[in-house]
Amino acid sequence: MTNTYSNEIRIVIGSWGSYNECNERALGSRWLDLADYGDWDEIVEELERQGFELDGIDEELFIQDVENLDLDGENTDYMSPQRLFETLYESGVLLDADKFETMEAFIEARSYKDFEARVKEQGECWDDDVHIYKGYDWEDYGREQFSNSGLSIPDSLIDYFDFESYGESFSYDGLVEKYSGGLIEIS
């Protein structure tokens, strides 16, 4: 399996045993592009090829470094690399650029833990009720929601309507949130 877009999620896996012993694996594995693996067993095989003794000193693994994934301040020392991989794999973000982009916005607006819980609950369909409004501000969102509502305001009064406040009012229930690229709606 090969990653076909540039948003690669890569990790370095270390083991507590090698880290504490300061042996040749103390600095962890080589960078692993998670999209290159179809299941955890393939990652295990790669670690063994790199000299990890997974039935011995290297049985307790941790994530030493992560690239292209905002883990929202999570302490990766205590995060299972297997659980991270399986969550990302099940979510579909490793091979789907749209899902990856949605995940980035979701994690920025909420957290990695919320993302992980949603994937655990809904699997690959975690993003079915998540909509990105890229480049939108509250006024844009308010105008769109108003136009979709079926309501109308006479043209002579439309300039007096505060679409920004109307749009922002949708955030009060926590279903629409701001992220660096626009707005995200999470139902």
C-alpha positions as CSV (number, residue, x, y, z in Angstrom):
1,M,0.0,0.0,0.0
2,T,1.5,3.3,-1.0
3,N,0.4,6.8,0.0
4,T,-0.8,8.8,-3.0
5,Y,-0.9,12.3,-1.6
6,S,1.4,14.6,0.3
7,N,-0.2,14.6,3.7
8,E,1.7,11.7,5.1
9,I,1.3,10.8,8.8
10,R,4.6,9.5,9.9
11,I,5.8,8.3,13.3
12,V,9.0,7.1,15.0
13,I,8.3,4.2,17.4
14,G,10.6,3.6,20.4
15,S,10.6,1.1,23.2
16,W,11.0,1.8,26.8
17,G,13.4,-1.1,27.3
18,S,15.9,0.1,24.6
19,Y,15.4,3.7,25.7
20,N,16.3,2.9,29.4
21,E,19.2,0.7,28.4
22,C,20.5,3.3,25.9
23,N,21.2,0.6,23.3
24,E,21.3,1.1,19.5
25,R,17.5,1.3,19.3
26,A,17.2,4.0,22.0
27,L,16.4,6.6,19.4
28,G,13.6,4.5,18.0
29,S,12.7,3.2,14.5
30,R,13.2,4.9,11.2
31,W,10.3,7.2,10.2
32,L,7.3,5.0,9.3
33,D,4.8,6.4,6.8
34,L,1.6,4.9,8.2
35,A,-0.1,4.8,4.8
36,D,2.4,2.3,3.7
37,Y,1.0,-0.4,6.0
38,G,-2.2,-2.4,5.7
39,D,-2.3,-3.6,9.3
40,W,-0.4,-3.5,12.5
41,D,1.3,-6.9,11.8
42,E,3.2,-5.2,8.8
43,I,4.5,-2.6,11.2
44,V,5.6,-5.3,13.6
45,E,7.5,-7.0,10.7
46,E,9.2,-3.7,9.8
47,L,10.2,-3.1,13.5
48,E,11.7,-6.6,13.6
49,R,13.6,-5.9,10.4
50,Q,15.0,-2.9,12.1
51,G,16.3,-5.0,15.0
52,F,13.5,-4.6,17.6
53,E,13.2,-7.5,20.0
54,L,9.4,-7.4,20.4
55,D,9.3,-10.5,22.5
56,G,12.0,-9.2,24.8
57,I,13.5,-5.9,25.7
58,D,11.4,-4.0,23.1
59,E,7.9,-5.3,24.0
60,E,6.7,-2.0,25.5
61,L,6.4,0.5,22.6
62,F,5.7,4.2,22.6
63,I,5.6,7.0,20.0
64,Q,8.8,9.0,20.0
65,D,7.8,11.5,17.3
66,V,4.9,12.3,15.0
67,E,4.8,14.2,11.8
68,N,1.7,15.8,10.0
69,L,-0.7,15.0,12.9
70,D,-1.7,17.5,15.6
71,L,-2.2,15.4,18.7
72,D,-3.5,18.3,20.6
73,G,-0.9,18.2,23.3
74,E,-1.3,14.5,23.9
75,N,1.7,12.9,25.7
76,T,2.8,10.4,23.1
77,D,5.0,8.7,25.6
78,Y,1.9,7.0,26.9
79,M,0.1,6.6,23.6
80,S,0.0,3.1,22.0
81,P,1.5,3.2,18.5
82,Q,-0.8,0.3,17.6
83,R,-3.9,2.1,18.8
84,L,-2.9,5.3,17.0
85,F,-2.3,3.3,13.7
86,E,-5.5,1.4,14.0
87,T,-7.6,4.5,14.7
88,L,-6.1,6.3,11.7
89,Y,-6.4,3.3,9.5
90,E,-10.0,2.6,10.5
91,S,-10.9,6.3,10.0
92,G,-9.7,6.2,6.4
93,V,-7.5,9.3,6.7
94,L,-4.3,7.5,5.7
95,L,-5.4,7.1,2.1
96,D,-8.1,9.7,1.6
97,A,-7.0,13.4,1.3
98,D,-10.5,14.7,2.0
99,K,-10.9,12.6,5.1
100,F,-7.4,13.8,6.2
101,E,-8.3,17.4,5.7
102,T,-11.6,16.9,7.7
103,M,-9.7,15.2,10.5
104,E,-7.2,18.1,10.7
105,A,-10.1,20.6,11.1
106,F,-11.9,18.3,13.5
107,I,-8.9,17.9,15.8
108,E,-8.2,21.6,15.7
109,A,-11.7,22.4,16.6
110,R,-12.2,19.6,19.2
111,S,-9.3,17.3,20.1
112,Y,-7.6,14.1,19.1
113,K,-9.4,12.3,21.9
114,D,-12.7,13.4,20.5
115,F,-11.6,12.2,17.0
116,E,-10.5,8.8,18.4
117,A,-13.8,8.4,20.3
118,R,-15.8,9.2,17.2
119,V,-13.9,6.7,15.1
120,K,-14.3,4.1,17.7
121,E,-18.1,4.7,17.7
122,Q,-18.7,5.2,14.0
123,G,-15.7,3.6,12.2
124,E,-14.9,4.9,8.7
125,C,-18.2,6.8,8.7
126,W,-17.0,9.1,11.5
127,D,-17.1,12.1,9.1
128,D,-20.6,11.5,7.7
129,D,-22.1,14.4,9.7
130,V,-19.0,16.6,9.6
131,H,-19.0,19.4,7.1
132,I,-16.2,21.8,6.3
133,Y,-16.9,25.4,5.3
134,K,-13.4,26.2,4.0
135,G,-12.7,29.9,3.9
136,Y,-16.0,30.8,5.6
137,D,-16.4,33.3,8.3
138,W,-19.5,33.8,10.5
139,E,-21.1,36.2,8.0
140,D,-20.6,33.7,5.1
141,Y,-22.1,30.9,7.2
142,G,-25.0,33.1,8.3
143,R,-25.8,34.1,4.7
144,E,-25.7,30.5,3.6
145,Q,-27.9,29.3,6.5
146,F,-30.4,32.1,5.8
147,S,-30.6,31.3,2.1
148,N,-31.1,27.6,2.9
149,S,-33.9,28.4,5.4
150,G,-36.5,29.3,2.9
151,L,-37.1,32.6,4.7
152,S,-36.9,35.9,2.9
153,I,-36.3,39.6,3.7
154,P,-37.3,42.3,1.4
155,D,-34.4,43.7,-0.6
156,S,-34.9,47.1,1.0
157,L,-34.2,45.6,4.5
158,I,-31.5,43.0,3.7
159,D,-28.6,45.4,4.4
160,Y,-29.9,45.8,8.0
161,F,-29.8,42.1,8.8
162,D,-26.7,41.1,10.8
163,F,-25.6,37.9,9.0
164,E,-22.4,37.6,11.1
165,S,-24.3,37.4,14.4
166,Y,-26.9,35.1,12.8
167,G,-24.1,32.8,11.6
168,E,-22.3,32.9,15.0
169,S,-25.5,32.0,16.8
170,F,-25.1,28.5,15.3
171,S,-21.9,28.1,17.4
172,Y,-23.8,28.5,20.7
173,D,-25.0,24.9,20.7
174,G,-21.5,23.6,19.8
175,L,-22.3,22.2,16.4
176,V,-20.4,24.8,14.4
177,E,-16.9,25.8,15.4
178,K,-14.1,27.9,14.0
179,Y,-10.8,26.5,12.9
180,S,-7.9,28.1,11.1
181,G,-9.2,27.3,7.6
182,G,-12.8,28.4,8.1
183,L,-15.7,26.7,9.9
184,I,-16.6,23.1,10.7
185,E,-20.0,21.8,11.4
186,I,-20.1,18.6,13.6
187,S,-23.5,17.0,14.1
